[in-house]
Amino acid sequence: MSSRGNILTGKFIFVLVLLVSFGTGARLLAQQQDANKPADFFEMSIEELMEVQVVVSAARQAQKIEELSVPVSVITAEDIHYSGLTNIPELLQFTPGMDVLKIERYRFAAGVRGLHEFISDRTLVLINGRSAESPLFGGSEYYTLPILMEDIERIEVVRGPGGAAWGANALNGVINIITKKPEDVLGVFASTTMTEFGDSYTHLRWAEKQGKWSWRLSAGYEDLKNSDDAGAGEYVSNTTATVNTLMGFSSFTADDFMRNSRFDTEAQYDYSNRTRISFGTGYSHTEVGDREWGGYYPGGTGWYETVRSYTKLEHEFDNGNTGYLQWFGNYANSDVETLMKWNWMQNDIEGQLNFTAADVHNVTIGGNVRFIRLDTNTKMETSQQLNYIGSPFDEQFAGAFLIDRWTLSDRLTLEGQIRTDYYSETQTDWANRLTALYAMDKQKDHIFRLSFAKAFRTPFVSPRKVWTSRVPLPSPPYPAGLYAFNVRPSDDLENEEIYSLEAGYTAKLAKNLTLRADTYYQRFEKLIGYTKTYVGSIPYHKADNIDGADSWGAELELALQGKIGKLSAWYAYNDFQEDVSQQGVRAYLPAKHKVGLTGRLFLSDGWTFNTNYKYMSTNRTLGLDTTILDAGPSHHIDLGLAKQFAKGNGEFMIGVSDMLNKTNGPYFGLGQLSAHEVPGRMLFARLQLKF
Amino acid sequence: MRIRAYKLIVLVLALFVTPFVPKARADSTVSREYQVKAAFLYNFMNFVDWPEEKSSDSNEPIIVGIIGSDPFGGAFEPVKNKKVKGKNVVIRRFEGLKEQKESDENDQEIEAIRECHVLFICRSEEKKLKKTINLVKENNVLTVSDIEGFPEAGGIINFVMEDQKVRFEINVTAAKRAKVKIRSQLLRLAKRVVEEEPSDEAKS
């Protein structure tokens, strides 16, 4: 057998050993009812019923969290509230298997099981199931989203391919941000957070219900000072002294401030007990300081505008079937001097029907069509802006999916998901997920899962069409018109693919004590990276489906939750081996070892103590020139203490985030020739009032 | 090789789908919520003691009434074969008060409502909430709902959602008035225990 074959065999044994070890601890008991049937709930005590939590991101409809076809972690509103954090990626880092690096004060690289970058385009981000990714670059710029932290009901983090449920681009995971419904937050709410650096985050909300109508209006303002003003900002370069001189490296400053105004509205009309219409619009305007990319640093201010609107009609039919029709439109308009001007518009129409067939099949069918127009404004204002050949672009997506949860016996449930997506610019492709769930005891305290999944990632405009030359070379000695940094279009890119074999085990070990263990082996094919060719001594980069990779690992999570608080601990081992040594995959690879701990204690007299801890071993990536960029290991601790007053209508909180590190980084992103450190330890105070 | 794999997958999925005859069963977030709430209602009966006059005949079933537009669908199907305190459980559904002869105290429908041990008041009855509660306040009925402001209107147990989980609050004053005894085990699990007399502002 070849050495490669031996490696693969070893990885399968790794998966199987974990699989068997999880199964050994499980009890084999009597027959039971299917979890989806109401009868299950009637077997539960009140305490157990109070812990029933529903998750929608695994199969597009509500399911019990311990009986999903793919591992999902849930960050609850309570987790968000007591963290005191004011951005989503920093919250995500405390989730098992998540890799998060803070690149700038407002910008993060966040990916499920690694593959994180400025543009983490292998993880699909959704808001209430609606796309929140850029059709230009892929991935999501969290800081531009018109969403406020205390408006989030929960964040569901799907680990593993999610393409069969959510379509193209849910390659390695899905992050679904679910917002609070107006009727759950009635009244007036005000919150403001201040930090020792002079940052602020303010949120005002009004929610009301009158008759069949309910609505929520939120507005917020965020102001982040730049790293230089926050005691950090030291710049480093990973290129040559000659290029440093050419790009003016010595004059760089860490001007990574951000100012953001956000508005978000949602309204619901209950036409009847079975029919609901909801609609909403969100808007954000963001100003950011400039940065270096590809050796070019103009020192100006960039801005982003984002609008997200939707209308959704949900109905429950007389026979119990349910379904919805939905339109959503996303619009973005941006001008970032370092890069380019662009605007784009997405219009998406989607429908879904849920029904039960032959008593044992719980089926979801549906589909969507999406129309996209992108204008990258090729009128160059500086010679070094990015140019996209062929702009404007009109693109179309169409997808159809079928999900069937089949109760094969009292113990065994199979779930099949299959989806196909058409993309006008590249190709039609398929995704699927086949899962067997086996409950080992009557109470369903021990559930075993085995899954196979396939998903894909579609290359959007950016890697296919970009044309840029930056950092002019002096003439002489070079001929006139040559540049040190060059990227050329690549119009023959194919989809990236992933094949995944997974095993999982969930257990209720005691009252309020749960264990979750998941292990996986994944095979990536046709990963897109950048190849470099030389014309003379000048390098030219071009995106290409360069090669595949293997990935394997396990995540273990133990959680204890009760009336007095919460304690959860997790460990994740996420390994990734590219086929070719130093093969750049446009992203950081996952940290091999990650550890997380969350503790929350509800004390007397309205006091609450909260702490989050995360350890991450080193992250590794490759620059465009195949230089190995290493993020190094890190420990991260957040502490918070909150005190309620005025009968719970007010709360004051003080805390410190990233207590152990005065600064972090610098972390290099793809195409960056320089990077700067960002502040770490930060004291903050927050005041909240409800009326 | 890949084409063959897909053929296999398509075949497996076709086997899933072939025998389908669409049949009623809700599985939306809303209906699952009510499946859980139905199970809560079933559990509540074990932690509630009714006065002698309501529970003396061991052959009489425990009656659960649902008044208004029923959101439970088939969620109560499993209780057909179950007993609570040695008694069968019967589910009865009633139209809202709007459709009834409210002034006729002898109306059979109203009498049937008053015979219930548990009365779940659906959201469709929000405008008639106080009237519905008053209708049964002398009849030892455990009133339950998920209408905002239910305890303040004189209802006994109210469901509320928190972090996508079902929680409940209990108005012990209303329970005492109805002569329905709620055991301490249930009170301990409540998100909020209130001693609230019906307010004048409460929905009428």
Boltz contact constraints between the chains, C-beta under 6 A:
constraints:
  - contact:
      token1: [A, 38]
      token2: [B, 35]
      max_distance: 6.0
  - contact:
      token1: [A, 38]
      token2: [B, 75]
      max_distance: 6.0
  - contact:
      token1: [A, 38]
      token2: [B, 78]
      max_distance: 6.0
  - contact:
      token1: [A, 39]
      token2: [B, 78]
      max_distance: 6.0
  - contact:
      token1: [A, 41]
      token2: [B, 35]
      max_distance: 6.0
  - contact:
      token1: [A, 41]
      token2: [B, 36]
      max_distance: 6.0
  - contact:
      token1: [A, 41]
      token2: [B, 39]
      max_distance: 6.0
  - contact:
      token1: [A, 42]
      token2: [B, 39]
      max_distance: 6.0
  - contact:
      token1: [A, 42]
      token2: [B, 42]
      max_distance: 6.0
  - contact:
      token1: [A, 42]
      token2: [B, 78]
      max_distance: 6.0
  - contact:
      token1: [A, 46]
      token2: [B, 43]
      max_distance: 6.0
  - contact:
      token1: [A, 46]
      token2: [B, 189]
      max_distance: 6.0
  - contact:
      token1: [A, 49]
      token2: [B, 36]
      max_distance: 6.0
  - contact:
      token1: [A, 49]
      token2: [B, 39]
      max_distance: 6.0
  - contact:
      token1: [A, 49]
      token2: [B, 40]
      max_distance: 6.0
  - contact:
      token1: [A, 52]
      token2: [B, 36]
      max_distance: 6.0
  - contact:
      token1: [A, 53]
      token2: [B, 164]
      max_distance: 6.0
  - contact:
      token1: [A, 53]
      token2: [B, 165]
      max_distance: 6.0
  - contact:
      token1: [A, 54]
      token2: [B, 32]
      max_distance: 6.0
  - contact:
      token1: [A, 54]
      token2: [B, 164]
      max_distance: 6.0
  - contact:
      token1: [A, 62]
      token2: [B, 29]
      max_distance: 6.0
  - contact:
      token1: [A, 62]
      token2: [B, 32]
      max_distance: 6.0
  - contact:
      token1: [A, 76]
      token2: [B, 163]
      max_distance: 6.0
  - contact:
      token1: [A, 77]
      token2: [B, 163]
      max_distance: 6.0
  - contact:
      token1: [A, 273]
      token2: [B, 69]
      max_distance: 6.0
  - contact:
      token1: [A, 273]
      token2: [B, 71]
      max_distance: 6.0
  - contact:
      token1: [A, 273]
      token2: [B, 124]
      max_distance: 6.0
  - contact:
      token1: [A, 316]
      token2: [B, 26]
      max_distance: 6.0
  - contact:
      token1: [A, 319]
      token2: [B, 24]
      max_distance: 6.0
  - contact:
      token1: [A, 320]
      token2: [B, 24]
      max_distance: 6.0
  - contact:
      token1: [A, 320]
      token2: [B, 25]
      max_distance: 6.0
  - contact:
      token1: [A, 320]
      token2: [B, 26]
      max_distance: 6.0
  - contact:
      token1: [A, 320]
      token2: [B, 73]
      max_distance: 6.0
  - contact:
      token1: [A, 322]
      token2: [B, 26]
      max_distance: 6.0
  - contact:
      token1: [A, 322]
      token2: [B, 28]
      max_distance: 6.0
  - contact:
      token1: [A, 354]
      token2: [B, 27]
      max_distance: 6.0
  - contact:
      token1: [A, 355]
      token2: [B, 22]
      max_distance: 6.0
  - contact:
      token1: [A, 356]
      token2: [B, 23]
      max_distance: 6.0
  - contact:
      token1: [A, 356]
      token2: [B, 25]
      max_distance: 6.0
  - contact:
      token1: [A, 357]
      token2: [B, 20]
      max_distance: 6.0
  - contact:
      token1: [A, 357]
      token2: [B, 21]
      max_distance: 6.0
  - contact:
      token1: [A, 357]
      token2: [B, 22]
      max_distance: 6.0
  - contact:
      token1: [A, 358]
      token2: [B, 19]
      max_distance: 6.0
  - contact:
      token1: [A, 358]
      token2: [B, 20]
      max_distance: 6.0
  - contact:
      token1: [A, 358]
      token2: [B, 21]
      max_distance: 6.0
  - contact:
      token1: [A, 361]
      token2: [B, 20]
      max_distance: 6.0
  - contact:
      token1: [A, 362]
      token2: [B, 27]
      max_distance: 6.0
  - contact:
      token1: [A, 404]
      token2: [B, 16]
      max_distance: 6.0
  - contact:
      token1: [A, 406]
      token2: [B, 16]
      max_distance: 6.0
  - contact:
      token1: [A, 416]
      token2: [B, 13]
      max_distance: 6.0
  - contact:
      token1: [A, 416]
      token2: [B, 16]
      max_distance: 6.0
  - contact:
      token1: [A, 418]
      token2: [B, 13]
      max_distance: 6.0
  - contact:
      token1: [A, 432]
      token2: [B, 9]
      max_distance: 6.0
